[in-house]
Amino acid sequence: MKMFIDDHRRDHGVGPICKVLPIAPSTYYARAVIGRAPELASDRAKSDVIVREDITRVYEKSGKRYGARKIWHGLLREKKNIARCTVERLMKAMEIQGVVRGGKVITTNPDTAQPCPDDKVNREFVAPFPNRLWVSDFTYVSSWQGMVYVAFVIDVFARKIVGWRVSTSMTTSFVLDALNQAICQRCPSEADNLIHHSDRGSQYLAIKYTERLAEAGIDPSVGSVGDSYDNALAESTIGLFKTEVINFMGPWKSVAQVEWETLKWVNWYNTERLHSAIGYITPQEAEEAFYANLNTFDKVA
């Protein structure tokens, strides 16, 4: 890559070439100095060249979503003993940064006239094991074909997305499809004492939705009205989705495009994305570790 830039820098300049190639201008110049006079390069300069490449690799693998903190943890998982301040310094020099969250978007309108279940969560979004507490919510996306709605069902234990659906209308059947996917994938039993928590949106209080919960042996829970924290974990996940997909990759041409990118993001979110709330591992790893420990305990017992 350095040789390519050397060959074309007089015609196009280093900066424009580096914008096209996955390399920062500062990385190119650092390599150039080391290449011309390696004996004069400091240990830090030599180390920086290697760390820059590691940062670029992790950054690209995240779809250019990770900031310094997540990249640092990603490198630690690879047994690379690099200081966080070094990652921050080099990312600043490389002129790269992760995605930044925007403001909160409200989608579901509370139906205060309709009776609803009690709040069985009370803002305590923790679960001792999988299939103990699910949270649900949905958001909207503006596309050239009109408004698109995306619903999620999240298992609180490992923050894993267990159901999702994309639709052109925010009807009860739309959120019910996401719930059915979660039930089909997770197969909860009455022994799990599973609670399903949502806000007071009319879709989640509809008869069809509550009947499906009862049929699956799931206990419904609804947050308090006018409380910004009543469904905070679901809103946080949707905030990540809006930041890492919708705002990051838009504008959106079609429903099919939103659905395809949502599918890819959910898979990445569950199997590759590092989550600070569960110790900078993936939701899949958290659940696998839980069941592995459970099996070990059963064998000992």
Buried (B, 14 or more C-beta within 10 A) or exposed (E): EEEEBEEEBEEEEBEEBBEEEBBBBBBBEBBBBBEEEEEEBEEEBBEBBEBBBBBBBBBEBBBBBBBBBBBBBBBBEEEEEBEBEBBBBBBEBBEBEBBEEEEEEEBBEBBEEEEBBEBBBEEEBEBEBBBBBBBBBBBBBEBEBEEBBBBBBBBBBBBBBBBBBBBBEBBBBBBBBBBBBBBEEBEBEEEBEBBBBBBBBBBBBBEEBBEBBEEBBBBBBBBBEEEEEBBBBBBBBBBBBBBBBBBBBBEBEEBEBBBEBBEEBBEBBBEBBBBEBBEBBBBBBBBEBBEEEEEEEEEEE
